[in-house]
Amino acid sequence: MSGMFIVVEGIDGAGKSTLCQNLRSFFESEGLPVVCTEEPTHDEIGMFIRRGEAGPVSPTAESLLFAADRAVHTEKIREWTSSGKVVICDRYYASTLAYQAVPLGGPAPDRDWLEAVNGPIVTEPDITFLLDADPQESMLRVGRRGGRSKFEDEEYLGKVRENYLRIAHERGFIVLDGNSPPSEVTSEAKRAIERKKVV
Ligand code: TMP
């Protein structure tokens, strides 16, 4: 039996982790085996990124690091789905298309290049949710949780959000209102999953 691959995207503080956890509970209550995973991963390359071990690199170099992590991760995702698991992934290739396309500490790489680098290494998710949230509200949530990353800046995230909305439109992502209560967001996501008849 083949499983399914669900991705949750959104700016920092949009509520992705909560949605991932709620979807996990939903699938488990249906008796389905679930793997929750995320990018950057907690494997060697993902931890190299998380610890900032490459130093202050340009968005272009950063894109390649994220892509290397993704290439290894995608092999695992394929194994999980082909053994019948539901894979719920917090961030995937759209994070690179949305974040690294905004200049930060260096010029941003071209969008076509970002797509060309990611295209051959990814597997297309069955569903991608974009949790669309107001950057000001998201930054408040990020502030409450502490330990800001360099990406957690309201103006920067405003541009990332615009990229996300454009990508979502082009690629048929399901856009959810991240400013709504988490229970409503989860119910809407479940309805979308049922509409796609993946459960
Ligand atoms: P997290 O906060 O969801 O764990 O993600 C860590 C940061 O990495 C977040 O601010 C977004 C950023 N990021 C990118 O800029 N590009 C990517 O491709 C990925 C996967 C994450």
Residues whose N, C-alpha, C, O or C-beta is under 5 A from the ligand:
A	BS01	TMP	D12 E39 P40 F66 R91 Y92 S95 T96 Y99 S149 F151
